Amino acid sequence: MKVIFLERYCTTLTKKFLGIACIYLVLQVLTRTLDVSNESLNFENDAASNENHNRIWNHTLNRVKNTNSEGPMVSKTNQTNSHFAMQSSIQTSQRNSTKYLKKSSPHEENHQKETVQNANKTFSFSQLMDAFPTRSPEKLKILLKKVHAFLLPSLDQLETIRTLLLKENSSWVQPGGKVSVIRSKDKEFFTRIQDNSNNTSSHTAIPDIQTVLVKAPIVKVKEMFPEVFFSDFTSNNCKHLESKSNYGDGFAFKAYNSTCQSEIPNALKYKTFHNKSFRLGLPSHSQYILGDQVILTYINVLRNAIVESEGDATTGTKKIAIRRCQMSYSRKVTKPKEGHVYDEVFSISQIWGVGFYHATIEDLPRITPYLQFLRKYPHIKIQVQSKPGFLKVFLSYLGIDPSRLVAGCVGARILYLPAGTTCGLPPMFNTALMSLEYRAIIPSYPEQRKSIVIIKRTKSRHFRKHKSIVSMLRSVVKDYPGSGFKVEVYPDNPVPNITVTMEMFSRSFLVIAPHGAGESNLIFSEPGTVMVEGLCKSGKRINLCYRNLGAVLGHRYYGHIYTNHSCYDTTPQEIEIPVRLILDYYTKIG
């Protein structure tokens, strides 16, 4: 249909060179049509999404430059053809081609004139710097001292329990007999572990399991979470993001007071922080506000315990099933190997602890509220599932000697068992505190955040057109003269060392990536950083774990979702649209 129309259109032209141009135009449309048939998105006739992307395109059309064949295809001479190609790649491929071959509307002509005028103007970036401030290491350390101060009462309580247990001076007693499983996600969790009817030591009143609730005044805690950094999130298709994802279906509103906005600017606006986010990681439906204080997390202290490699722990006839990926309710108790029993053990072990995301975002945050306690007692062992090299480095930066690590199933006279991390759902306080701990020690801190970081993956879930996307980004930043914007690539082969990684992400204000573990490095980025993620399906569902991570770190999030092809096929055009909208929102022309 497109070819027939173009042939009729070309016959009306009388000049020879225009006839040649029309033949070229036909070939271009045929090529683009084939590309579109392979890459078009199926929005299931979602009129709202199509209308939204019409508006986005109209806003950015005349600022996109002519680059290579995989990149943006817009200039004054081929604007009409590019308009058709871009619209087709964003909407369904069933649109009538004649709509895009008409004369430019007055609205589009105004954009053309504005583009020419903007070329001779400079930009003022005060709004961008206000939105993405950089807090110096000195200010971060001051904030960190305040956090350490309001944690002291809870840590003092932990020390009191430790002292009482050490006074018993008893040898380790292996748990045995039939056990009952206590699930840490259950509403009755705290009540059940306080039942002392099955103590292993009948001669003492000290229970086998004691719990310390880590709490603090709400006013003090909120100093960690500046309200200006919290916002909604956005996507090219909110309907599918909510219906086809793990932690979709309105979960973000329940957890973070956050909703998916179809208009990108609406998702970049500041939003009031809500206390309910502190419930993450606590037992379901448990009370998390006590007067003027909020429960941030908790830690169980167990006498004569076994802790398995996945993090579940047993003492006496009780087995605690921690929150984690693939939670287990098995009554079976694994026995530690000979020589794997210690006086004191602090467990951060969870399943898949060898993986970068799981070790960094699910294991490490469990330790951060208790760093002062663990630095004070360096003989306490740290139990992990595995000992990957990056985990040793990350712990050493927190002041924990890697020689303290023990892996696998171990026994302990005193076991410190902090709250586990729900699969793909990092807790609010622990994760933000971990980020603060690292950001306070970054060796070289930027005065201003002006980097756009794109994460490169070379194996699974990578951008096939990574080079073209990088070229597009470098072309886009040239449209903001005087900004100082630069594009940095974070590679995965080889992966930069932790110092380079920390510094790169700390100076970023925009991070672009296919779904993958490299996004875990956003813990080094300042609150307010914008994440543009090429989403991929994990089985039949899309994994929103990095949206959840961004929500507790105060980042902004755009998820590009597919329904009939994967993030492998992300095009430069699809990344350019949100990038330009984000840059336009935070800058103003002077």
C-alpha positions in Angstrom: 0.0 0.0 0.0 2.9 2.3 0.9 4.7 1.6 -2.4 1.6 2.2 -4.6 0.9 5.5 -2.9 4.6 6.6 -3.4 4.5 5.6 -7.1 1.5 7.8 -7.7 3.1 10.6 -5.7 6.3 10.4 -7.7 4.5 10.6 -11.1 3.3 14.1 -10.3 6.9 15.3 -10.1 8.3 16.7 -13.4 11.9 17.4 -12.6 14.3 14.6 -13.3 16.4 14.9 -10.1 13.2 14.8 -8.1 12.2 11.6 -9.8 15.5 10.1 -8.7 14.9 11.3 -5.2 11.5 9.6 -5.2 13.0 6.3 -6.3 15.4 6.6 -3.4 12.5 7.4 -1.1 10.6 4.2 -2.2 13.7 2.1 -1.4 14.0 3.8 2.0 10.4 3.1 2.9 10.7 -0.5 1.8 13.8 -0.9 4.0 12.2 0.8 6.9 9.0 -1.3 6.5 11.1 -4.5 6.8 12.9 -3.2 9.8 9.7 -2.1 11.4 8.1 -5.5 10.9 10.9 -7.1 12.9 11.2 -4.5 15.6 7.7 -3.0 16.0 6.1 -3.1 19.4 2.7 -4.8 20.0 0.8 -2.4 22.2 -2.4 -4.4 21.8 -4.2 -1.3 20.5 -3.3 0.6 23.6 -4.6 4.0 22.5 -3.2 5.8 25.5 0.3 4.6 24.8 0.1 5.5 21.1 -1.2 9.0 21.9 1.6 9.5 24.5 4.3 8.6 22.0 2.8 10.8 19.4 3.3 13.7 21.8 6.8 12.6 22.7 7.8 12.3 19.0 6.4 15.7 18.1 8.4 17.2 20.9 11.7 15.6 19.8 11.3 15.2 16.1 13.1 18.3 14.9 16.0 18.1 17.3 17.2 14.6 16.2 20.2 14.7 14.0 21.0 12.7 10.9 23.4 9.9 11.9 24.2 6.3 10.7 21.6 3.9 9.4 21.0 2.3 12.8 20.7 5.7 14.6 18.3 8.6 14.3 17.3 9.5 10.8 16.1 13.1 11.0 17.3 16.1 9.1 15.5 18.8 7.2 15.9 17.0 3.9 14.7 13.6 5.1 12.5 14.6 7.9 9.2 13.3 6.4 10.6 9.9 5.7 12.2 9.7 9.2 9.0 10.8 10.8 7.3 7.8 9.2 10.1 5.4 10.2 10.3 6.6 13.8 6.5 6.6 14.3 6.3 3.0 12.9 9.0 1.8 15.3 7.2 3.3 18.3 3.7 2.5 17.3 2.3 -0.5 15.5 3.3 -1.1 11.9 -0.3 -0.9 10.7 -0.6 2.9 10.3 -1.5 4.4 6.9 1.6 5.8 5.3 -0.1 8.7 3.7 -0.5 10.4 7.1 3.2 10.9 7.3 3.8 12.2 3.8 1.7 15.3 4.1 3.1 18.7 4.4 4.5 19.5 7.9 2.0 21.0 10.2 2.4 24.5 11.6 3.3 22.9 14.9 6.2 21.0 13.3 7.3 24.0 11.3 7.5 26.0 14.6 9.8 23.2 15.9 12.0 23.5 12.8 12.4 27.2 13.4 13.0 26.7 17.1 15.7 24.1 16.3 17.5 26.6 14.0 17.2 29.4 16.7 18.5 27.1 19.4 21.6 26.3 17.5 22.9 29.8 18.2 21.9 29.8 21.8 23.6 28.7 25.0 21.9 26.7 27.7 21.5 27.5 31.4 21.8 24.4 33.6 21.1 25.7 37.0 17.8 23.7 37.1 19.7 20.5 36.2 22.3 21.1 39.0 19.5 21.8 41.5 17.8 18.5 40.5 21.1 16.5 40.7 23.1 18.1 43.5 26.3 16.6 44.6 26.8 16.2 48.4 30.5 16.4 49.3 32.1 13.5 51.3 32.3 15.8 54.3 28.5 16.4 54.3 27.9 12.7 53.7 30.1 11.8 56.7 28.3 14.2 58.9 25.0 12.6 57.9 26.5 9.2 58.5 27.5 10.1 62.0 23.9 11.2 62.7 22.7 7.8 61.5 25.3 6.0 63.6 24.1 8.0 66.6 20.5 7.0 66.4 21.5 3.4 65.9 23.4 3.3 69.2 20.5 2.3 71.5 19.7 -0.7 69.4 23.4 -1.7 69.2 23.7 -1.3 73.0 20.8 -3.7 73.4 22.6 -6.2 71.1 25.7 -5.9 73.2 23.8 -6.6 76.4 22.4 -9.9 75.0 25.8 -10.9 73.8 27.3 -10.3 77.3 24.7 -12.4 79.0 25.2 -15.3 76.6 28.9 -15.2 76.9 28.6 -15.4 80.7 27.0 -18.8 80.3 30.5 -20.1 79.3 28.9 -23.3 77.9 30.0 -25.4 74.9 28.1 -25.6 71.7 25.0 -27.9 71.7 23.9 -29.2 68.4 20.2 -28.7 67.7 18.3 -32.0 67.3 14.9 -33.6 67.2 11.8 -32.6 65.3 11.7 -28.9 64.4 9.0 -26.5 63.6 9.5 -23.9 60.9 8.9 -20.2 61.7 8.5 -18.1 58.6 9.9 -14.6 58.9 7.3 -13.2 56.5 4.4 -14.3 58.7 2.4 -11.9 60.8 2.9 -14.0 63.9 6.7 -14.2 63.4 7.8 -12.1 66.4 5.3 -13.8 68.7 6.3 -17.4 67.7 10.1 -16.8 68.2 9.4 -15.4 71.7 7.9 -18.7 72.8 10.5 -20.1 75.2 8.9 -23.4 75.9 11.6 -25.4 74.1 14.8 -23.8 75.4 17.9 -25.9 75.0 19.3 -24.7 78.3 16.8 -25.4 81.0 19.0 -24.0 83.8 18.8 -20.4 82.4 16.1 -17.9 81.8 17.8 -16.6 78.7 15.7 -17.7 75.7 17.2 -19.5 72.7 16.1 -16.7 70.4 16.1 -13.0 71.3 15.1 -10.1 69.0 16.4 -6.6 68.8 14.1 -4.1 67.0 16.3 -1.5 65.3 14.2 1.7 65.6 14.7 5.4 65.7 12.8 8.7 65.7 11.0 9.2 62.4 12.3 12.8 62.3 15.9 11.6 62.6 15.5 8.9 60.0 13.9 11.2 57.4 17.1 13.2 57.3 18.5 10.3 55.3 15.7 10.5 52.8 15.4 14.1 51.3 11.8 14.3 50.0 12.8 16.1 46.8 14.4 12.9 45.5 11.3 10.7 45.5 9.1 10.5 42.5 6.8 8.2 40.4 8.3 6.1 37.6 7.5 5.9 33.9 7.6 3.6 30.9 6.8 3.5 27.1 3.9 1.2 28.1 2.7 1.5 31.7 -0.2 -1.0 31.0 2.2 -3.8 30.1 4.7 -2.8 32.8 2.1 -3.3 35.4 0.4 -6.4 34.0 3.4 -8.4 32.8 5.9 -7.9 35.6 6.9 -9.2 38.9 6.0 -6.5 41.5 3.6 -5.0 39.0 -0.2 -4.7 39.4 0.1 -1.6 41.6 2.7 -3.0 44.0 4.8 0.2 43.7 2.0 2.3 45.1 1.5 0.0 48.1 5.3 -0.1 48.8 6.6 3.3 47.7 3.5 5.5 47.1 4.6 5.5 43.5 2.7 4.9 40.2 3.6 4.5 36.6 3.1 7.8 34.7 2.7 7.6 30.9 4.1 11.1 30.5 7.8 11.2 31.3 7.9 14.7 32.8 5.2 13.7 35.3 7.5 10.9 36.6 10.4 13.4 37.1 8.6 15.6 39.5 9.2 15.5 43.2 6.9 13.5 45.4 6.4 13.3 49.2 8.2 10.5 50.9 5.9 8.0 52.6 6.6 6.1 55.9 5.1 2.9 54.6 8.3 2.1 52.6 9.9 1.1 55.9 7.6 -2.0 56.0 9.7 -3.7 53.4 11.6 -6.6 55.0 9.4 -6.7 58.1 6.9 -9.5 58.7 3.7 -9.1 56.7 1.1 -6.7 58.3 3.4 -6.1 61.3 3.3 -2.8 63.1 6.2 -0.6 62.0 5.4 2.7 63.7 5.7 2.8 67.5 4.7 6.3 68.8 7.3 8.7 67.3 9.6 5.9 66.3 9.8 3.7 63.2 11.0 0.1 63.1 13.8 0.1 60.5 14.8 -3.6 60.7 15.5 -6.3 63.3 18.1 -8.9 64.2 17.6 -12.2 66.0 20.3 -13.6 68.3 20.3 -17.4 68.6 22.0 -19.6 71.1 23.6 -22.9 70.0 22.5 -22.6 66.4 23.1 -24.0 62.9 22.9 -21.6 60.0 22.7 -23.2 56.5 24.3 -21.9 53.3 21.0 -20.4 52.2 20.7 -18.5 55.5 17.9 -20.4 57.4 18.9 -21.0 61.0 17.9 -23.6 63.6 18.2 -23.6 67.4 16.5 -26.2 69.7 13.4 -27.2 67.9 12.8 -24.0 66.0 14.0 -23.2 62.5 13.8 -19.7 61.2 13.1 -19.4 57.4 14.5 -16.0 56.5 13.1 -13.9 53.7 15.0 -14.6 50.5 14.7 -15.9 47.0 13.2 -19.4 46.9 12.1 -19.5 50.5 12.2 -22.9 52.0 9.9 -24.4 54.7 11.7 -27.7 55.0 12.0 -29.2 58.5 15.3 -30.9 57.5 18.4 -29.5 59.3 21.8 -29.7 57.6 24.6 -30.4 60.0 27.9 -28.5 59.7 31.1 -30.2 58.8 33.7 -30.9 61.5 35.7 -27.8 62.4 32.9 -25.5 61.1 31.6 -24.5 64.6 32.5 -21.1 65.9 31.9 -19.0 69.1 30.2 -16.1 67.3 28.9 -15.9 63.8 27.1 -13.1 61.9 25.1 -14.4 58.9 24.4 -12.5 55.7 24.2 -15.7 53.6 21.4 -16.1 51.1 20.8 -18.2 48.0 22.6 -17.2 44.9 25.2 -15.3 46.9 27.8 -15.9 44.3 25.9 -13.6 41.9 26.8 -9.9 41.8 23.2 -8.6 42.2 22.2 -11.0 45.0 25.4 -10.6 47.0 25.5 -6.8 46.6 21.8 -5.9 46.9 20.4 -8.8 49.0 23.4 -9.9 51.2 25.4 -6.8 51.9 22.5 -4.5 53.1 21.9 -7.0 56.0 25.2 -6.1 57.6 25.2 -2.3 57.3 23.1 -1.3 60.4 25.6 -3.4 62.5 28.9 -2.3 61.1 29.9 -0.4 64.3 29.2 -3.6 66.3 31.2 -5.8 64.0 34.1 -3.4 63.8 34.3 -3.4 67.5 34.5 -7.2 67.7 36.7 -8.3 64.8 36.8 -12.0 65.9 33.1 -12.5 65.0 32.9 -14.5 61.8 30.8 -13.4 58.8 28.9 -16.3 57.2 28.3 -16.1 53.4 27.1 -18.6 50.9 30.2 -18.1 48.8 33.4 -15.9 48.7 33.5 -14.2 45.3 36.4 -11.7 45.0 34.1 -8.7 44.5 32.4 -9.4 47.8 35.7 -9.5 49.7 36.6 -6.1 48.2 33.1 -4.6 49.0 33.4 -5.7 52.6 36.9 -4.4 53.0 35.7 -1.0 51.9 33.2 -1.2 54.8 36.0 -2.0 57.3 35.4 -5.8 57.4 38.5 -7.9 56.9 37.7 -10.6 54.3 39.6 -13.2 56.4 36.6 -13.2 58.7 34.4 -14.8 56.0 33.2 -18.4 56.4 31.2 -20.1 53.7 28.5 -22.8 53.8 26.7 -24.4 56.7 28.2 -23.5 60.1 27.4 -23.9 63.8 27.7 -21.1 66.4 27.4 -20.7 70.1 26.0 -17.2 69.4 24.4 -16.6 66.0 23.5 -13.1 64.9 20.7 -13.4 62.3 19.6 -10.1 60.7 16.4 -9.8 58.7 16.7 -11.4 55.3 16.1 -9.6 52.0 13.1 -10.5 50.0 13.9 -11.6 46.5 14.1 -8.6 44.2 12.8 -6.3 46.9 15.6 -4.5 48.9 14.6 -3.0 52.2 14.4 0.8 52.5 16.7 1.6 55.4 19.4 -1.0 55.0 19.9 -0.4 51.3 20.0 3.4 51.6 22.4 3.2 54.5 24.7 0.9 52.5 24.7 3.5 49.7 25.5 6.2 52.2 28.4 4.2 53.6 30.0 3.8 50.2 29.3 7.3 48.9 31.0 8.8 52.0 34.3 7.1 51.1 34.4 7.5 47.3 38.1 8.6 46.7 37.4 11.3 44.1 34.1 13.0 44.3 32.7 15.2 41.5 31.8 18.9 42.0 29.0 18.4 39.5 27.3 15.4 38.0 27.4 15.6 34.3 28.0 12.1 33.1 25.6 9.9 31.1 26.7 6.3 31.8 25.7 3.5 29.5 26.4 -0.1 30.8 27.7 -2.5 28.3 26.9 -6.2 28.4 28.5 -8.6 25.9 26.8 -11.9 26.8 23.1 -12.4 27.8 20.6 -9.5 27.7 22.9 -7.1 25.8 22.1 -4.3 23.4 23.0 -5.6 19.9 23.2 -2.0 18.7 25.3 -0.8 21.7 27.8 1.0 19.4 25.0 2.9 17.6 23.3 3.8 20.9 26.6 5.2 22.2 27.1 7.2 18.9 23.5 8.5 19.3 24.1 9.6 22.9 27.3 11.4 21.9 25.5 13.2 19.2 22.6 14.2 21.5 24.9 15.8 24.1 26.3 18.1 21.4 22.8 19.7 21.2 23.4 21.1 24.7 26.4 23.4 24.1 28.2 24.5 27.3 26.6 21.8 29.4 29.8 19.7 29.9 27.8 16.6 29.4 29.8 13.5 28.5 29.0 9.9 27.7 30.9 7.2 29.6 30.7 3.4 28.8 30.9 1.0 31.8 32.3 -2.2 30.3 31.9 -5.8 31.5 35.0 -7.2 29.9 37.0 -6.4 31.8 34.9 -5.0 34.7 36.5 -1.9 36.1 37.8 -2.1 39.7 35.7 -0.8 42.5 37.4 2.6 42.8 36.8 3.3 39.1 33.2 2.0 39.4 32.4 4.1 42.4 33.7 7.3 40.8 32.0 6.7 37.5 28.6 6.1 39.0 29.0 8.9 41.5 29.4 11.5 38.7 26.4 10.2 36.7 23.0 11.8 36.6 21.6 9.5 33.9 22.3 5.7 33.6 21.3 3.6 30.6 21.4 -0.2 30.6 19.9 -3.4 29.5 18.6 -5.4 32.4 21.5 -6.9 34.3 23.7 -7.0 37.4 25.7 -3.9 36.4 22.8 -1.8 37.5 23.6 -2.8 41.1 26.3 -0.1 40.9 23.6 2.5 41.2 24.3 2.2 45.0 27.2 4.5 44.3 25.0 7.1 42.6 23.5 10.1 44.3 19.8 10.2 44.9 17.9 11.7 42.0 19.8 9.8 39.3 17.7 8.7 36.4 17.7 5.1 35.3 16.7 4.1 31.7 16.4 0.3 31.6 15.9 -2.0 28.6 13.6 -4.5 30.3 13.8 -8.3 29.6 11.5 -11.1 30.4 12.5 -13.6 33.0 10.4 -16.6 32.0 6.9 -15.2 31.4 7.4 -12.1 33.6 9.5 -9.0 33.5 11.8 -8.4 36.5 11.4 -5.0 38.1 14.1 -5.5 40.8 16.0 -2.4 39.6 13.0 -0.2 39.7 12.6 -1.4 43.3 16.2 -0.6 44.0 15.8 2.8 42.5 12.7 3.5 44.6 14.6 2.9 47.9 17.6 4.9 46.8 15.5 7.9 45.6 16.3 7.4 41.9 14.0 8.1 38.9 13.1 5.2 36.6 12.1 4.7 33.0 11.5 1.1 31.9 11.4 0.3 28.2 9.2 -2.8 27.8 8.7 -5.2 24.9 5.9 -7.7 24.2 7.1 -9.5 21.1 10.9 -9.2 21.2 13.6 -8.8 23.8 15.8 -6.0 25.0 18.5 -7.4 22.6 16.8 -5.4 19.9 16.7 -2.0 21.6 17.3 0.7 18.9 19.0 4.0 19.3 15.7 5.7 18.5 13.9 4.0 21.4 16.6 5.2 23.8 16.9 8.7 22.3 13.2 9.5 23.0 13.4 9.3 26.9 16.9 10.7 27.0 15.9 13.9 25.1 12.7 14.2 27.2 14.8 13.9 30.4 17.5 16.4 29.3 14.8 18.9 28.0 13.0 18.7 31.3 16.0 19.6 33.4 17.5 22.2 31.2 16.2 25.5 29.9 17.4 27.6 26.9 19.0 30.8 27.7 
